Amino acid sequence: MAPLTFHTAPGIPNPDVVHMYAEERGCQSMLADVVVNVGTGENRSPEFLKINPLGEVPALILPSGQALTESIAIVKYLDDAQGWSPLVGTTAEERALVDMWLLRCEQKVLEPIGCAFRNGPMAAFFKDRRPGYIHPEHAAGMRVAGATGLKWLDGMLADGRQYLCGDRFTLADIRFYCLYSFYTKMDKVQKAPDSLSHFNAYMDRIKARPSASAIVPKKSKL
């Protein structure tokens, strides 16, 4: 298969989910990156809106010409195209467990933390990009909900498992790591306290993986 055009913005969590998966799977050659400058609003340009009317990255252009968006959908497409891997699941049960943890983490942790992030320190950035969705008064409550979710997740990890699906590193771990790391890098008040030792050890295990290092944006040389 010829490389597929991949509209991306390295350093932003959802594109990084795909890049980290590609590093883990060793399928970087399947993607021909086209970098979209989100900071200047290139993703909201008329040209890009023809690719994704939501104005969001990433977007993968399939051989049919169809634009596939949403990082989870893109990863599942790439994995299926190569033959299912443990990252997504090689059996129906494995894939269902990955989906279960994707949903659990999204609902209990990532959505409230992300909502606090968008309505808190990033409210000015998003107010015109997501009109009608930004309400700064929601940030405080969402921080409480996110902290509650982190405490729940720390309890789940207390059984000795290495990753969300046990000892198998998966897409659920990749997505959680990319989004949580991004949100809390810019909204440090939401970082897990040291008392959540199981959770922090889990994040350290992922950070130590070569794929996590590979997606860190390289500093430009002066």
Protein Blocks (a to p, Z undefined) as FASTA:
>chain_A
ZZddddddehiaklmmmmmmmmmnopmmmpccddddfknommmgmklmmmmmnopacddd
dfkopacehjklmmmmmmmmnopafklopcfklmmmmmmmmmmmmmmmmmmmmmmmmmmm
mmmmmmmmmghjacfklmmmmmmmmmmmmmmmmmmmmnopablnojaccfklmmmmmmmm
mmmmmmmmlpccfklmmlmmmmmmmmmpmklmmmpccdddZZ
